[in-house]
Amino acid sequence: MQKPFTKIYISRQGGAALLLFFMALFLAGVTFMLAVIPNNTNQLKRQSQTTQALAKAKKALISYAVSNYYRSNPVTGTNLQGWHGYLPCVEGNNADLSNEGRQNGSASCPQARKNALGRLPWKSLNIDPLKDSANQCLWYAVSYAYTQSSDLLHNADSPGMFDIYDITGTKISSDQPEDRIVAVIFAPGEQLSGQTRSSAVDGYPCGQPRDQAQPSDFLDSASGINNAVVSNLNDQIDSFAGIYAGQSNEFFNDRIITISRNEIFDAILQQVDTVSGRPLLSVQLEELGKDLGNCLVEYAKLANDQLISVYATPTITETACLNSAPQYPACQSTLNTCINADVITDGECNADYIQCRNLARASCMPTYYSKYLRFPWPAQINLDSPVMTDDFRNSNNYTDIDNSPSLFGRFPFLVNNSNVKLNINPVSIFENCNFNDNPSGPGANFNLRLWNDWKDQIFFVAGGDFSVKLPNTTPTPLTASIPACNTDCPQILNTVSGAAEQYAGLIIISNPALEPGVGAPTSASLNQLRRDNDIEPAVQNFTEQKGDITNYLELNNAINLNDINGNLQYSNPISPHNDPPVAVLPVSINDIVICIDEDMFQQGLPPVTVVTVCQ
């Protein structure tokens, strides 16, 4: 039988061809992979470069917001201390190479209530220019309340003014004002169709002078959101878009990173005072409270001098005291001995001398000395009520309320109504107390900066016995030879004994808001929100929350709104005798309470410290 060799041969030939086909296919695949892997690797490297640049910029900005408290302006030499949480403005829009990378130092950046957009001010951040994978410098947008040119309220409650979307128009950021974005950093990427970027100019780290770099030639638009524009309207919430979760679009390649309010103030709250070891912000707010207390004391003394001249007839003049009281020569002798001993400073010796003379004067003239110490009216709690439509951000709106029904309110900046009652004339409560350069602050304007930024969180209780609320005609004098409460003064529980102690007045500073679920069971302030209708869009219909005291204070401090006679009991955050005990829930109250002693002229022995953190 003939063997079918032809079939076998054809079959073998077909197998060899098939093998050659697969080998060719394999080699083609390997060739393709070898071509693609470098491209993917390069793409990952480019993405990593951009990611790192954005992260470095964010870290530098948060560091600036924290360290700016200690900073002096390297260009002007201006002391910036007292400014917590401020970010730099965008790079200045000029062609001067020496200003390349510096923030815009003009008052127009940003305008009072408008956000700002520009290149990242790398030199003001004390870093090298940061560039993305396309070798483009980063861009930056900042909410107006977070820049130093703003003279508006700025503290841990200040909301960001940016909403964030992906390129499909889906909102990424929260709808809640507390969680809006404060700042956005942009990596512009490669030039896209329709964009024109001028050729690089020698010597300019970002390629072009800022005045030649138009935002629209670097930043893109998607789903109706234009990254190259911020609104020219006051209190406007601007929107930006970025690529998220691997999205891509041939007409959009901006990558972004954001900064929130909490990221800034969480970092600030971690800063420690080098002397006390306590949170720096709390220490400085305490110092602010004590300085405000001293301003109230000086105001009360001014009122005292005026009322004495009208209603009291001294039994002996101060000149007669100088001639007859043996204490005066003794004071001078003590001063000379103190200075010659050189144990303490001359300033401390002089302070002791003044104290000695005060005691001698009080002893010589007990029948009328310091009988009419009077505090001003407090300001309104709710500045944006139906009766008052004032902006919480403006210091001039913190005005004393004539015949206020409560002696508990916000701290008054303007005191014209009280001045009329007392026939004195300081324009503001700060006028007679050197508030601007008080030595307890670490630099010029320190106090005014803290006051300006935290004023909505500062409250005041006037004891009824020390209040201008007393009648205009023949005001009731304090009966003791050393000023003391007759019947109406606010009370604080002593931290040791638990006994209620009276004070001429209190200043209460609220501190950052307590978060949901943190407060004590009996506290009305479990979820403190401080939204402001002057900022939030009317369409969102947020309830005005800055006028609600329970969004600021806790325990008794939150329920004494109608302290008609200025004699209710207030809660001390460091006292174990609060109800409920603070020791049980240490975060149930974080108010700072400052006590003003009745003996404002320090007539008693030993002399009291008139204004202190309540103990």
C-alpha positions as CSV (number, residue, x, y, z in Angstrom):
1,M,0.0,0.0,0.0
2,Q,1.3,3.4,-0.9
3,K,2.2,5.6,2.1
4,P,0.4,9.0,2.2
5,F,3.7,10.9,2.4
6,T,2.2,14.0,0.7
7,K,-0.3,14.6,3.5
8,I,2.3,14.2,6.2
9,Y,4.6,16.6,4.4
10,I,1.9,19.2,4.0
11,S,0.9,18.9,7.6
12,R,4.5,19.5,8.8
13,Q,4.9,22.4,6.5
14,G,1.7,24.0,7.9
15,G,2.9,23.5,11.5
16,A,6.2,25.2,10.8
17,A,4.4,28.1,9.2
18,L,2.1,28.5,12.2
19,L,5.2,28.4,14.5
20,L,6.8,31.1,12.4
21,F,3.6,33.2,12.5
22,F,3.4,33.1,16.4
23,M,7.1,33.8,16.7
24,A,6.7,36.9,14.5
25,L,3.6,37.9,16.5
26,F,5.6,37.5,19.8
27,L,8.5,39.5,18.5
28,A,6.1,42.3,17.4
29,G,4.5,42.3,20.8
30,V,7.9,42.5,22.5
31,T,8.9,45.3,20.2
32,F,5.7,47.1,21.0
33,M,6.1,46.6,24.8
34,L,9.7,47.8,24.6
35,A,8.4,50.9,22.8
36,V,5.5,51.5,25.2
37,I,7.1,50.8,28.6
38,P,9.6,53.8,28.3
39,N,6.6,56.0,27.3
40,N,4.6,54.8,30.3
41,T,7.6,55.2,32.6
42,N,8.2,58.7,31.3
43,Q,4.5,59.6,31.8
44,L,4.7,58.3,35.4
45,K,7.8,60.4,36.0
46,R,6.1,63.5,34.6
47,Q,3.0,62.9,36.7
48,S,5.3,62.3,39.7
49,Q,7.1,65.6,39.1
50,T,3.9,67.5,38.9
51,T,2.5,65.8,42.0
52,Q,5.7,66.6,44.0
53,A,5.7,70.2,42.9
54,L,2.0,70.7,44.0
55,A,2.7,69.0,47.3
56,K,5.8,71.2,48.0
57,A,3.8,74.3,47.2
58,K,1.0,73.3,49.6
59,K,3.5,72.5,52.3
60,A,5.2,75.9,51.8
61,L,1.9,77.8,51.9
62,I,0.7,76.1,55.1
63,S,4.2,76.7,56.6
64,Y,3.9,80.4,55.7
65,A,0.4,80.7,57.3
66,V,1.9,79.2,60.5
67,S,5.2,81.0,60.6
68,N,3.9,84.4,59.4
69,Y,3.0,85.1,63.0
70,Y,6.8,85.4,63.7
71,R,7.7,87.1,60.4
72,S,8.8,90.6,59.3
73,N,8.3,91.7,55.7
74,P,11.8,91.3,54.1
75,V,11.1,94.1,51.6
76,T,9.5,96.8,53.8
77,G,10.7,95.6,57.2
78,T,7.1,95.8,58.5
79,N,6.5,93.7,61.6
80,L,3.8,91.1,60.8
81,Q,3.4,89.6,64.3
82,G,-0.1,89.1,65.4
83,W,-1.3,87.8,62.1
84,H,-2.3,84.1,62.5
85,G,-3.1,82.0,59.5
86,Y,-2.5,84.4,56.6
87,L,-1.4,83.3,53.2
88,P,0.6,85.4,50.7
89,C,-1.1,87.2,47.9
90,V,-0.4,86.1,44.3
91,E,2.7,87.2,42.5
92,G,2.8,90.9,41.5
93,N,1.8,91.7,38.0
94,N,4.9,93.7,36.8
95,A,7.9,93.3,34.5
96,D,10.5,94.1,37.2
97,L,12.9,91.2,37.5
98,S,13.7,92.1,41.1
99,N,10.1,91.5,42.0
100,E,9.8,88.2,40.2
101,G,8.3,85.6,42.5
102,R,7.2,88.2,45.1
103,Q,3.7,88.6,46.2
104,N,1.8,91.6,45.1
105,G,2.4,94.2,47.9
106,S,-0.3,96.7,46.8
107,A,-3.5,97.3,48.6
108,S,-5.3,96.0,45.5
109,C,-4.3,92.4,46.0
110,P,-6.8,91.3,46.6
111,Q,-9.3,94.1,46.7
112,A,-11.1,94.2,50.0
113,R,-13.7,91.4,49.4
114,K,-12.5,89.8,46.2
115,N,-10.4,86.7,45.7
116,A,-7.1,86.8,43.8
117,L,-5.6,84.6,41.1
118,G,-2.0,84.7,39.7
119,R,1.3,82.8,39.8
120,L,2.6,81.3,43.0
121,P,4.8,83.8,44.8
122,W,7.7,81.4,45.3
123,K,10.2,84.1,46.5
124,S,7.8,85.3,49.2
125,L,7.5,81.7,50.3
126,N,11.3,81.5,50.5
127,I,11.5,78.5,48.0
128,D,12.8,78.0,44.5
129,P,10.4,78.3,41.6
130,L,8.2,75.1,41.5
131,K,7.5,73.8,38.0
132,D,5.3,71.0,36.7
133,S,6.3,68.3,34.1
134,A,5.8,70.8,31.3
135,N,8.4,73.1,32.9
136,Q,5.7,75.6,33.8
137,C,5.6,77.6,37.0
138,L,2.7,76.9,39.3
139,W,-0.3,79.2,39.6
140,Y,-2.3,80.0,42.7
141,A,-5.7,81.4,43.9
142,V,-6.4,82.6,47.4
143,S,-9.5,83.6,49.3
144,Y,-9.6,87.3,50.1
145,A,-10.0,86.9,53.9
146,Y,-6.7,84.9,54.0
147,T,-4.4,87.6,52.7
148,Q,-2.7,90.3,54.7
149,S,-4.1,93.2,52.7
150,S,-7.5,92.3,54.1
151,D,-8.7,94.4,57.0
152,L,-11.6,92.1,57.6
153,L,-12.3,89.5,60.2
154,H,-9.9,86.6,59.9
155,N,-9.8,83.7,62.4
156,A,-10.4,79.9,62.6
157,D,-14.1,80.5,61.5
158,S,-13.2,82.3,58.3
159,P,-14.6,80.3,55.4
160,G,-12.8,79.6,52.1
161,M,-14.3,81.1,49.0
162,F,-13.7,78.3,46.4
163,D,-15.8,75.4,45.2
164,I,-14.0,72.5,43.4
165,Y,-15.3,70.4,40.5
166,D,-13.9,67.6,38.3
167,I,-13.8,68.1,34.5
168,T,-17.3,66.6,34.1
169,G,-18.8,69.3,36.3
170,T,-19.3,67.1,39.3
171,K,-18.7,68.9,42.6
172,I,-15.8,67.5,44.6
173,S,-15.7,69.9,47.6
174,S,-18.3,70.0,50.4
175,D,-21.4,72.2,50.2
176,Q,-20.8,73.3,53.8
177,P,-19.3,76.8,54.2
178,E,-16.9,75.5,56.9
179,D,-15.4,73.0,54.5
180,R,-15.0,75.3,51.4
181,I,-11.5,75.6,50.0
182,V,-9.2,78.5,51.1
183,A,-6.6,78.2,48.4
184,V,-5.9,76.3,45.1
185,I,-2.6,75.6,43.5
186,F,-2.5,74.9,39.7
187,A,-0.1,73.0,37.5
188,P,-0.9,74.3,34.0
189,G,0.7,71.5,32.0
190,E,1.4,71.6,28.3
191,Q,0.1,74.3,26.1
192,L,-3.3,73.5,24.6
193,S,-5.0,74.5,21.4
194,G,-6.0,78.1,21.6
195,Q,-3.4,79.1,24.1
196,T,-0.4,81.3,23.3
197,R,2.7,81.3,25.5
198,S,5.4,83.7,24.6
199,S,9.0,82.6,24.3
200,A,11.1,82.5,27.4
201,V,12.9,85.6,28.4
202,D,16.5,85.3,29.7
203,G,16.8,85.7,33.4
204,Y,13.1,85.1,34.3
205,P,12.8,81.8,36.2
206,C,9.2,81.3,35.0
207,G,10.0,82.1,31.4
208,Q,8.0,85.2,31.0
209,P,7.6,88.3,33.1
210,R,4.3,88.1,35.0
211,D,2.7,90.9,33.1
212,Q,3.2,88.9,29.9
213,A,1.7,85.7,31.3
214,Q,-2.0,85.8,30.8
215,P,-4.0,83.3,33.0
216,S,-6.0,82.1,30.0
217,D,-2.9,81.0,28.2
218,F,-2.0,78.6,31.1
219,L,-5.2,77.6,32.8
220,D,-8.1,75.8,31.2
221,S,-11.9,75.6,31.1
222,A,-14.2,72.5,31.5
223,S,-17.9,72.1,31.9
224,G,-18.4,75.9,32.1
225,I,-15.8,76.3,34.8
226,N,-12.9,78.7,33.8
227,N,-9.8,78.3,36.0
228,A,-8.4,81.5,34.5
229,V,-10.9,83.9,36.1
230,V,-12.0,85.0,39.5
231,S,-15.1,87.2,40.0
232,N,-15.0,90.9,40.4
233,L,-17.9,90.9,42.8
234,N,-17.7,91.2,46.5
235,D,-18.0,88.0,48.7
236,Q,-18.2,85.9,45.6
237,I,-17.6,82.1,45.8
238,D,-15.4,81.2,42.8
239,S,-15.3,77.7,41.1
240,F,-12.3,75.8,39.8
241,A,-11.9,72.4,38.1
242,G,-9.2,69.8,38.2
243,I,-8.5,66.3,36.8
244,Y,-9.5,63.6,39.2
245,A,-9.4,59.8,39.2
246,G,-7.5,59.3,35.9
247,Q,-9.7,61.7,34.0
248,S,-8.3,63.1,30.7
249,N,-9.4,65.6,28.2
250,E,-7.6,66.9,25.2
251,F,-8.9,70.4,26.0
252,F,-8.1,70.4,29.7
253,N,-4.9,69.4,31.5
254,D,-4.8,71.5,34.7
255,R,-3.9,69.5,37.8
256,I,-4.7,71.1,41.2
257,I,-4.2,70.7,44.9
258,T,-6.2,72.5,47.5
259,I,-5.8,73.9,51.1
260,S,-8.7,74.0,53.6
261,R,-9.3,76.2,56.6
262,N,-8.8,73.2,58.9
263,E,-5.4,72.4,57.4
264,I,-4.2,75.9,58.3
265,F,-5.6,76.3,61.7
266,D,-4.9,72.7,62.8
267,A,-1.3,73.5,62.1
268,I,-1.5,76.8,64.0
269,L,-3.1,75.1,67.1
270,Q,-0.1,72.8,67.3
271,Q,2.3,75.7,67.8
272,V,3.5,75.9,71.4
273,D,4.5,79.0,73.4
274,T,8.1,78.6,74.3
275,V,7.7,80.1,77.8
276,S,4.6,78.3,79.1
277,G,4.6,75.2,76.9
278,R,0.9,75.9,76.1
279,P,-0.8,76.4,72.7
280,L,0.6,79.7,71.4
281,L,-2.7,80.9,70.0
282,S,-4.5,80.4,73.4
283,V,-1.7,82.3,75.2
284,Q,-1.9,85.2,72.8
285,L,-5.7,85.4,73.1
286,E,-5.3,85.5,76.9
287,E,-2.9,88.3,76.5
288,L,-5.3,90.1,74.2
289,G,-8.1,89.6,76.8
290,K,-5.9,91.0,79.6
291,D,-5.0,94.1,77.5
292,L,-8.6,94.7,76.6
293,G,-9.4,94.4,80.4
294,N,-6.8,97.1,81.0
295,C,-8.5,99.3,78.5
296,L,-11.7,98.9,80.4
297,V,-10.0,99.8,83.6
298,E,-8.5,103.0,82.1
299,Y,-12.0,103.9,80.8
300,A,-13.5,103.3,84.3
301,K,-10.8,105.5,85.8
302,L,-11.5,108.3,83.3
303,A,-15.2,108.1,84.2
304,N,-14.4,108.1,87.9
305,D,-12.4,111.3,87.6
306,Q,-15.2,113.0,85.7
307,L,-18.0,111.9,88.1
308,I,-15.9,112.8,91.2
309,S,-15.5,116.4,89.8
310,V,-19.3,116.6,89.5
311,Y,-20.8,114.7,92.4
312,A,-18.1,114.6,95.1
313,T,-16.6,117.3,97.2
314,P,-13.3,116.3,98.6
315,T,-12.7,116.9,102.2
316,I,-9.0,117.5,101.5
317,T,-7.1,118.3,98.4
318,E,-4.3,116.2,97.0
319,T,-2.0,119.1,97.5
320,A,-2.9,119.0,101.2
321,C,-2.2,115.3,101.2
322,L,1.2,116.0,99.7
323,N,2.0,118.4,102.4
324,S,0.6,116.5,105.4
325,A,0.6,112.7,104.7
326,P,3.8,111.1,106.0
327,Q,3.5,108.3,103.4
328,Y,4.5,110.5,100.5
329,P,8.1,111.3,101.7
330,A,8.4,107.6,102.7
331,C,7.5,106.6,99.1
332,Q,10.2,108.9,97.7
333,S,12.8,107.5,100.1
334,T,11.9,103.9,99.2
335,L,12.2,104.8,95.6
336,N,15.7,106.2,96.0
337,T,16.8,103.1,98.0
338,C,15.4,100.8,95.4
339,I,17.2,102.5,92.5
340,N,20.5,102.6,94.4
341,A,20.3,99.0,95.4
342,D,20.2,98.0,91.7
343,V,18.4,94.7,92.5
344,I,15.4,95.3,90.2
345,T,15.1,97.6,87.2
346,D,14.4,101.3,87.6
347,G,11.1,100.7,85.9
348,E,10.0,98.2,88.5
349,C,11.2,100.6,91.2
350,N,9.1,103.4,89.7
351,A,6.1,101.1,89.5
352,D,6.4,100.3,93.2
353,Y,6.7,104.1,93.9
354,I,3.5,104.8,92.0
355,Q,1.7,102.1,93.9
356,C,3.0,103.6,97.2
357,R,1.7,107.0,96.3
358,N,-1.7,105.6,95.2
359,L,-2.0,103.9,98.6
360,A,-1.1,107.1,100.4
361,R,-3.6,109.1,98.4
362,A,-6.4,106.6,99.0
363,S,-5.6,106.7,102.7
364,C,-5.6,110.5,102.8
365,M,-8.8,110.9,100.8
366,P,-11.0,107.9,101.5
367,T,-14.3,109.8,101.3
368,Y,-14.3,110.3,97.6
369,Y,-11.4,108.6,96.0
370,S,-12.3,105.9,93.3
371,K,-16.0,105.8,94.2
372,Y,-17.4,106.2,90.7
373,L,-15.6,103.7,88.5
374,R,-17.8,103.0,85.5
375,F,-17.6,100.6,82.5
376,P,-19.3,101.3,79.2
377,W,-22.3,99.5,77.8
378,P,-21.6,96.3,75.9
379,A,-22.1,96.0,72.2
380,Q,-25.0,94.0,70.6
381,I,-24.7,90.2,70.5
382,N,-26.3,89.9,67.1
383,L,-25.0,92.6,64.8
384,D,-27.1,91.2,61.9
385,S,-30.5,91.0,63.6
386,P,-33.7,92.4,62.0
387,V,-33.1,95.6,64.1
388,M,-29.4,95.8,63.2
389,T,-28.0,94.9,59.8
390,D,-24.3,95.5,60.5
391,D,-21.4,93.4,59.2
392,F,-19.5,91.4,61.9
393,R,-16.3,92.1,60.0
394,N,-16.3,95.9,60.6
395,S,-14.9,97.0,63.9
396,N,-17.0,100.2,63.9
397,N,-20.1,98.1,64.2
398,Y,-19.1,96.9,67.6
399,T,-20.8,99.9,69.2
400,D,-22.0,100.2,72.8
401,I,-25.8,100.0,73.0
402,D,-27.5,102.9,74.8
403,N,-29.5,101.7,77.7
404,S,-28.7,98.1,76.8
405,P,-31.2,95.7,78.5
406,S,-28.3,93.3,79.3
407,L,-24.9,94.0,80.8
408,F,-23.6,91.0,78.8
409,G,-22.7,91.5,75.1
410,R,-19.9,91.7,72.7
411,F,-16.9,93.8,73.6
412,P,-17.5,97.5,72.5
413,F,-15.0,99.2,70.2
414,L,-16.9,102.5,69.9
415,V,-18.3,103.9,73.2
416,N,-20.1,107.1,72.2
417,N,-23.4,106.3,74.0
418,S,-21.6,105.6,77.2
419,N,-19.5,108.8,76.8
420,V,-22.7,110.9,76.7
421,K,-23.9,109.4,80.0
422,L,-20.5,109.9,81.6
423,N,-19.6,113.2,79.9
424,I,-16.2,111.9,78.7
425,N,-15.0,111.8,75.1
426,P,-12.7,108.9,74.0
427,V,-13.7,107.9,70.5
428,S,-12.9,104.3,71.0
429,I,-12.2,102.1,74.0
430,F,-8.6,101.8,73.0
431,E,-7.9,105.6,73.0
432,N,-6.6,106.0,76.5
433,C,-4.8,102.6,77.1
434,N,-1.9,102.5,74.6
435,F,-3.6,99.5,73.1
436,N,-1.7,99.7,69.8
437,D,1.7,99.3,71.4
438,N,0.9,97.5,74.7
439,P,4.2,95.9,75.9
440,S,2.5,92.5,76.4
441,G,2.4,92.1,72.7
442,P,5.5,91.2,70.6
443,G,5.5,94.1,68.2
444,A,3.8,97.3,66.9
445,N,0.1,96.8,66.0
446,F,0.1,93.4,67.6
447,N,-3.0,94.0,69.7
448,L,-4.9,95.7,66.9
449,R,-4.2,92.8,64.5
450,L,-5.5,90.3,67.0
451,W,-8.5,92.4,67.9
452,N,-9.4,93.0,64.2
453,D,-9.2,89.3,63.4
454,W,-10.9,87.8,66.5
455,K,-13.3,90.6,67.6
456,D,-16.5,88.6,66.9
457,Q,-15.3,86.0,69.6
458,I,-14.8,88.5,72.4
459,F,-17.6,89.2,74.9
460,F,-17.9,91.5,77.9
461,V,-19.9,91.4,81.2
462,A,-20.1,94.7,83.2
463,G,-20.9,94.4,86.9
464,G,-24.1,96.4,87.6
465,D,-22.3,98.3,90.4
466,F,-19.6,99.4,87.9
467,S,-21.9,100.1,85.0
468,V,-23.0,103.2,83.3
469,K,-26.5,101.7,83.7
470,L,-26.6,103.5,87.1
471,P,-28.7,106.7,87.0
472,N,-27.3,109.9,85.4
473,T,-28.1,112.0,88.4
474,T,-26.2,111.4,91.6
475,P,-24.8,107.9,90.7
476,T,-24.6,105.5,93.6
477,P,-21.0,105.5,94.9
478,L,-19.2,102.4,96.0
479,T,-19.5,102.4,99.7
480,A,-16.2,100.7,100.8
481,S,-13.1,102.7,101.2
482,I,-11.5,100.3,98.7
483,P,-13.9,99.9,95.7
484,A,-16.0,96.8,96.1
485,C,-19.3,95.4,94.7
486,N,-22.4,96.6,96.6
487,T,-24.7,93.9,95.3
488,D,-24.4,93.4,91.5
489,C,-21.2,91.9,90.1
490,P,-20.6,88.8,87.9
491,Q,-19.5,85.7,89.8
492,I,-16.9,83.0,89.0
493,L,-16.3,79.8,91.0
494,N,-12.9,79.7,92.7
495,T,-10.9,76.8,91.3
496,V,-9.8,75.7,94.8
497,S,-12.7,76.3,97.2
498,G,-15.6,76.3,94.7
499,A,-16.9,79.5,96.3
500,A,-18.4,82.2,94.1
501,E,-16.2,85.2,93.9
502,Q,-17.3,88.6,92.6
503,Y,-15.5,90.7,90.0
504,A,-16.1,94.2,88.6
505,G,-16.3,92.7,85.1
506,L,-15.4,89.8,82.9
507,I,-14.1,89.4,79.4
508,I,-14.9,86.0,77.7
509,I,-13.1,84.9,74.6
510,S,-14.7,82.0,72.8
511,N,-11.8,80.2,71.2
512,P,-12.2,78.0,68.1
513,A,-15.7,76.3,67.7
514,L,-16.3,73.0,69.3
515,E,-17.0,70.3,66.7
516,P,-20.2,68.1,66.5
517,G,-20.7,65.7,69.3
518,V,-17.9,67.1,71.5
519,G,-19.8,69.3,74.0
520,A,-21.1,68.4,77.5
521,P,-24.6,66.8,77.6
522,T,-26.1,69.8,79.3
523,S,-24.4,72.3,76.9
524,A,-26.4,73.9,74.2
525,S,-23.3,74.1,72.1
526,L,-22.8,70.6,70.7
527,N,-22.3,71.7,67.1
528,Q,-21.0,75.3,67.0
529,L,-21.4,76.8,63.5
530,R,-20.6,80.5,62.9
531,R,-21.8,81.2,59.4
532,D,-22.2,84.8,58.3
533,N,-25.1,85.9,56.1
534,D,-22.9,88.8,54.8
535,I,-20.7,86.2,53.2
536,E,-23.0,83.2,52.4
537,P,-25.1,83.3,49.2
538,A,-28.8,84.1,49.9
539,V,-29.9,81.2,47.7
540,Q,-28.4,78.8,50.3
541,N,-30.7,80.2,53.0
542,F,-28.3,79.6,55.9
543,T,-29.5,80.8,59.2
544,E,-27.4,83.7,60.7
545,Q,-25.3,81.9,63.2
546,K,-22.9,84.6,64.4
547,G,-25.7,86.2,66.3
548,D,-26.3,83.0,68.3
549,I,-24.2,83.1,71.5
550,T,-24.5,79.3,71.9
551,N,-22.3,79.0,68.8
552,Y,-19.5,80.7,70.7
553,L,-19.7,80.1,74.4
554,E,-20.5,77.1,76.6
555,L,-22.2,76.2,79.9
556,N,-23.4,79.2,81.9
557,N,-21.5,81.5,79.6
558,A,-24.0,80.5,76.8
559,I,-27.2,81.0,78.8
560,N,-26.6,84.3,80.6
561,L,-27.7,86.4,77.6
562,N,-30.1,88.5,79.6
563,D,-27.9,89.5,82.5
564,I,-29.9,92.6,83.4
565,N,-28.0,93.4,86.6
566,G,-24.6,92.1,85.7
567,N,-24.6,89.7,88.6
568,L,-25.0,86.2,87.3
569,Q,-22.6,83.3,87.7
570,Y,-20.3,82.4,84.8
571,S,-18.4,79.3,84.0
572,N,-14.6,79.1,84.4
573,P,-13.1,76.6,82.0
574,I,-10.3,75.6,84.4
575,S,-12.6,75.2,87.4
576,P,-13.6,71.6,88.6
577,H,-16.7,73.1,90.2
578,N,-18.6,73.8,87.0
579,D,-21.8,71.9,86.5
580,P,-21.1,69.5,84.9
581,P,-17.5,69.3,86.1
582,V,-15.1,70.3,83.4
583,A,-12.8,67.5,84.6
584,V,-15.4,65.0,83.4
585,L,-15.6,66.3,79.9
586,P,-12.5,68.6,79.4
587,V,-13.7,69.7,76.0
588,S,-17.2,70.8,77.1
589,I,-15.9,74.4,77.4
590,N,-13.0,76.1,75.9
591,D,-13.8,79.7,76.7
592,I,-11.0,82.0,78.0
593,V,-12.4,84.1,81.0
594,I,-10.6,87.2,82.1
595,C,-11.4,88.7,85.5
596,I,-11.3,92.4,86.4
597,D,-10.9,93.0,90.1
598,E,-12.9,95.6,92.0
599,D,-9.8,97.3,93.3
600,M,-8.8,99.0,90.1
601,F,-6.6,101.6,91.8
602,Q,-4.8,98.8,93.7
603,Q,-5.5,100.4,97.1
604,G,-5.5,97.2,99.1
605,L,-2.5,95.4,100.7
606,P,-1.0,93.4,99.2
607,P,-1.9,95.1,95.9
608,V,-4.0,93.0,93.6
609,T,-3.3,92.2,89.9
610,V,-6.3,94.0,88.5
611,V,-6.7,92.0,85.3
612,T,-6.0,88.3,85.3
613,V,-7.1,85.0,83.7
614,C,-9.7,83.8,86.2
615,Q,-8.5,81.2,88.6
